[in-house]
């Protein structure tokens, strides 16, 4: 079974491709967390357990860490466990963070991988989407990388193949905590007069944080996935004045 989280579609695409290659059941973490049920999943002797998610400011998204903390995997007896994280450039210490979260559950992680996908985090100053050429190249390279990862998982390889990049400590131990504390909020989101009340943002928000009453209203539970911003068909949704002149991106296949 594979548990995935995705905002603009990159990680969903990767999760679906790996699940199809390995014939594994796919679960949306956001959907699993929407009710108050006991998050209990039974493993068999031959089970494979995977987690696929995007890197948020060089760390694991809080929603993914919360799910790992809440989930119960019964009959765990050292079955094969892996993760795949999508990133625009590098992961920082994300691999260590997810391995530690699993370790706290008594789960040993056997393998981890990263897949470079188009950038979508545009609410930092000087951060923007990739140029059309770079975006196209990343999307062209992704299938081969996913195929390699799927083969490694299929062969039950114990391997960690993540592009952590430079300045890992600063990015993951300093910038990421500051990001989670001060920037994971929705107070700066708003919709301009270009809003057509189509409710796409409301439908796509993975945690039901948006209610459209003529214009979208955010409910204070934002996880900074930016799905609302990138999928808006009229580019009406903005984040302060940081996104007014920046590009938009979502995976080019319907969710």
HUDALIN-V408838 format. One record per backbone hydrogen bond with DSSP energy under -0.5 kcal/mol. CO is the residue of the C=O (numbers start at 1). NH is the residue of the N-H. If there is no record, write none. Layout:
CO,NH
CO,NH
//
This chain:
1,50
2,27
3,52
4,29
8,251
9,13
10,14
11,15
12,16
13,17
14,18
15,19
16,20
17,21
18,22
19,23
19,24
25,2
27,4
27,29
28,32
29,33
31,34
37,39
38,40
39,72
41,74
44,47
47,80
48,50
49,82
50,3
51,84
52,5
53,86
54,56
54,61
55,57
59,56
61,64
61,65
62,66
63,67
64,68
65,69
66,70
67,71
72,41
72,74
73,76
74,43
75,77
80,49
81,110
81,111
82,51
83,113
84,53
85,115
86,55
87,117
91,94
93,97
94,98
95,99
96,100
97,101
98,102
99,103
100,104
101,105
102,105
102,107
103,106
106,108
107,109
108,110
110,159
111,83
112,161
113,85
115,87
115,117
119,130
120,122
124,127
131,135
132,136
133,137
134,138
135,139
136,140
137,141
138,142
139,143
141,145
142,146
143,147
144,148
145,149
146,150
147,151
148,152
149,153
150,154
151,155
152,157
153,156
157,159
159,112
161,114
162,164
163,91
164,92
167,171
168,172
169,173
169,174
170,174
170,175
171,176
174,178
175,179
176,180
177,181
178,182
178,183
179,183
179,184
183,185
186,189
188,240
190,238
192,195
199,203
200,204
201,205
205,208
209,219
211,213
211,217
213,215
215,213
217,211
226,230
227,231
228,232
232,235
236,192
238,190
238,240
239,242
243,246
//
